[in-house]
Amino acid sequence: MFLNKSVPTPHHHKLETKLSTTSPNYTGLVRFLVEPFLDSPGSLRIDCEMSNTLKRAWIRIAFDPTDKGKVLGRGGRNIQAIRTVVTAAAELAGQSVYLDIYGNNSHSPDGSDEEEKIFPPKSRTGNTPGSFSKPRFRR
């Protein structure tokens, strides 16, 4: 490549990145990211709690239970992408963030309230009946 010494080289100005003392608008960001997945965006509830001393934010969201599959996505891909974006915004501000999803209480026929419970997936290894320690091969 030919460099012409008579042409002055452009001076690149350093971009100054100043961390502001204010935190990102987590409520607006989460609303922007979650609402497209909802059939009824009016059901979305967002609660953001900040701890200035610990530089942490806790975000809790709730929405209509019928939209849960869309928000979570196949294998949790959608919610993981949302968490990644929110975490990146928090890191730019020098904070950490936790995003939790709260399910609405479903009313059982007998009138009592049952809270939705999500259990971790069952392990395929171990000493539980029906578990496999080695793959089976057919001959």
PAKOL-771884 format. One record per residue (C-alpha): chain; y, z, x. Coordinates in Angstrom, 2 decimals, padded with zeros to 5 digits, always signed. Last residue first. Example, Ala and Ser with C-alpha at 12.3 -4.5 7.8 and 13.67 -1.06 7.14 Angstrom:
[site "A" [-001.06 +007.14 +013.67]],
[site "A" [-004.50 +007.80 +012.30]],
! end
This chain:
[site "A" [-056.19 +017.95 -026.76]],
[site "A" [-053.41 +019.79 -028.54]],
[site "A" [-050.94 +021.91 -026.57]],
[site "A" [-049.47 +025.17 -027.71]],
[site "A" [-046.29 +026.41 -026.12]],
[site "A" [-046.54 +029.86 -024.60]],
[site "A" [-045.17 +033.24 -025.79]],
[site "A" [-045.21 +032.39 -029.45]],
[site "A" [-044.04 +034.70 -032.18]],
[site "A" [-046.01 +035.07 -035.40]],
[site "A" [-046.15 +038.84 -035.29]],
[site "A" [-043.42 +040.31 -033.10]],
[site "A" [-044.32 +041.09 -029.51]],
[site "A" [-041.62 +039.09 -027.82]],
[site "A" [-040.37 +035.56 -027.87]],
[site "A" [-039.10 +033.44 -030.77]],
[site "A" [-036.10 +035.69 -031.30]],
[site "A" [-034.66 +035.99 -034.76]],
[site "A" [-031.13 +034.74 -035.25]],
[site "A" [-028.45 +037.42 -035.57]],
[site "A" [-027.87 +038.82 -039.07]],
[site "A" [-024.87 +038.07 -041.22]],
[site "A" [-024.19 +040.54 -043.99]],
[site "A" [-021.99 +039.85 -046.98]],
[site "A" [-020.77 +043.05 -048.57]],
[site "A" [-022.37 +043.91 -051.89]],
[site "A" [-020.22 +045.28 -054.66]],
[site "A" [-021.91 +047.04 -057.54]],
[site "A" [-021.60 +045.68 -061.06]],
[site "A" [-025.30 +045.27 -061.83]],
[site "A" [-025.01 +041.48 -061.59]],
[site "A" [-023.86 +041.62 -057.96]],
[site "A" [-020.26 +040.95 -057.07]],
[site "A" [-019.73 +039.15 -053.81]],
[site "A" [-017.30 +040.65 -051.35]],
[site "A" [-015.30 +038.06 -049.50]],
[site "A" [-016.45 +037.31 -045.99]],
[site "A" [-014.43 +038.39 -043.00]],
[site "A" [-014.15 +036.09 -040.01]],
[site "A" [-013.04 +037.58 -036.70]],
[site "A" [-010.83 +036.09 -033.99]],
[site "A" [-010.16 +038.17 -030.89]],
[site "A" [-007.24 +037.38 -028.58]],
[site "A" [-006.28 +038.03 -024.98]],
[site "A" [-002.75 +037.82 -023.68]],
[site "A" [-000.84 +036.28 -020.78]],
[site "A" [+001.11 +033.91 -023.03]],
[site "A" [-000.75 +030.87 -021.72]],
[site "A" [-003.97 +032.86 -022.13]],
[site "A" [-003.20 +033.44 -025.81]],
[site "A" [-002.72 +029.74 -026.51]],
[site "A" [-006.00 +028.97 -024.75]],
[site "A" [-007.78 +031.66 -026.79]],
[site "A" [-006.47 +030.16 -030.04]],
[site "A" [-007.69 +026.70 -029.03]],
[site "A" [-011.11 +027.99 -027.96]],
[site "A" [-011.51 +030.10 -031.11]],
[site "A" [-010.86 +027.05 -033.29]],
[site "A" [-013.40 +025.03 -031.29]],
[site "A" [-015.96 +027.83 -031.69]],
[site "A" [-015.26 +027.94 -035.42]],
[site "A" [-015.94 +024.23 -035.72]],
[site "A" [-019.05 +024.18 -033.55]],
[site "A" [-020.83 +027.10 -035.22]],
[site "A" [-024.23 +025.35 -035.18]],
[site "A" [-023.00 +022.82 -037.69]],
[site "A" [-019.56 +023.88 -038.79]],
[site "A" [-018.24 +027.40 -039.27]],
[site "A" [-015.29 +026.32 -041.40]],
[site "A" [-017.33 +023.84 -043.40]],
[site "A" [-020.21 +026.24 -044.02]],
[site "A" [-017.84 +029.01 -045.12]],
[site "A" [-016.01 +026.92 -047.69]],
[site "A" [-017.97 +028.29 -050.67]],
[site "A" [-017.19 +031.83 -049.48]],
[site "A" [-013.47 +031.36 -050.29]],
[site "A" [-011.41 +032.51 -047.33]],
[site "A" [-010.92 +035.41 -044.96]],
[site "A" [-009.37 +035.54 -041.51]],
[site "A" [-008.92 +038.40 -039.07]],
[site "A" [-006.89 +037.97 -035.92]],
[site "A" [-006.79 +040.72 -033.32]],
[site "A" [-004.22 +040.24 -030.58]],
[site "A" [-004.22 +041.82 -027.16]],
[site "A" [-001.54 +042.51 -024.57]],
[site "A" [-002.83 +046.10 -024.13]],
[site "A" [+000.61 +047.70 -024.50]],
[site "A" [+001.84 +045.06 -026.93]],
[site "A" [-001.08 +045.46 -029.31]],
[site "A" [-000.80 +042.85 -032.03]],
[site "A" [-002.52 +042.67 -035.41]],
[site "A" [-002.81 +039.34 -037.20]],
[site "A" [-004.14 +039.14 -040.75]],
[site "A" [-004.87 +035.73 -042.22]],
[site "A" [-005.92 +035.05 -045.81]],
[site "A" [-007.06 +031.58 -046.87]],
[site "A" [-007.70 +031.27 -050.62]],
[site "A" [-004.73 +028.94 -051.11]],
[site "A" [-006.42 +026.36 -048.89]],
[site "A" [-008.97 +025.64 -051.67]],
[site "A" [-011.33 +022.94 -050.43]],
[site "A" [-010.96 +024.36 -046.91]],
[site "A" [-011.73 +022.58 -043.63]],
[site "A" [-008.19 +021.23 -043.21]],
[site "A" [-006.83 +024.79 -043.65]],
[site "A" [-008.53 +026.24 -040.54]],
[site "A" [-006.57 +024.79 -037.60]],
[site "A" [-003.04 +024.86 -039.03]],
[site "A" [-003.61 +028.32 -040.57]],
[site "A" [-004.92 +029.57 -037.21]],
[site "A" [-001.82 +028.25 -035.44]],
[site "A" [+000.59 +029.61 -038.03]],
[site "A" [-000.95 +033.08 -037.90]],
[site "A" [-001.16 +033.04 -034.12]],
[site "A" [+002.53 +032.32 -033.67]],
[site "A" [+002.47 +032.70 -029.92]],
[site "A" [+003.62 +035.96 -028.34]],
[site "A" [+007.17 +036.80 -027.42]],
[site "A" [+008.10 +037.90 -023.93]],
[site "A" [+008.21 +034.31 -022.85]],
[site "A" [+006.28 +033.13 -019.90]],
[site "A" [+008.49 +030.81 -018.01]],
[site "A" [+007.03 +027.61 -016.76]],
[site "A" [+009.47 +025.87 -014.53]],
[site "A" [+008.72 +022.25 -014.09]],
[site "A" [+009.43 +021.33 -010.55]],
[site "A" [+011.69 +018.39 -010.32]],
[site "A" [+010.24 +015.36 -008.74]],
[site "A" [+012.63 +013.69 -006.42]],
[site "A" [+012.14 +009.97 -006.45]],
[site "A" [+011.68 +008.35 -003.07]],
[site "A" [+014.68 +006.45 -001.84]],
[site "A" [+014.12 +002.75 -001.38]],
[site "A" [+014.95 +001.68 +002.16]],
[site "A" [+011.68 +003.05 +003.50]],
[site "A" [+009.65 +000.53 +001.53]],
[site "A" [+006.11 +001.75 +001.43]],
[site "A" [+003.42 -000.93 +001.30]],
[site "A" [+000.00 +000.00 +000.00]],
! end
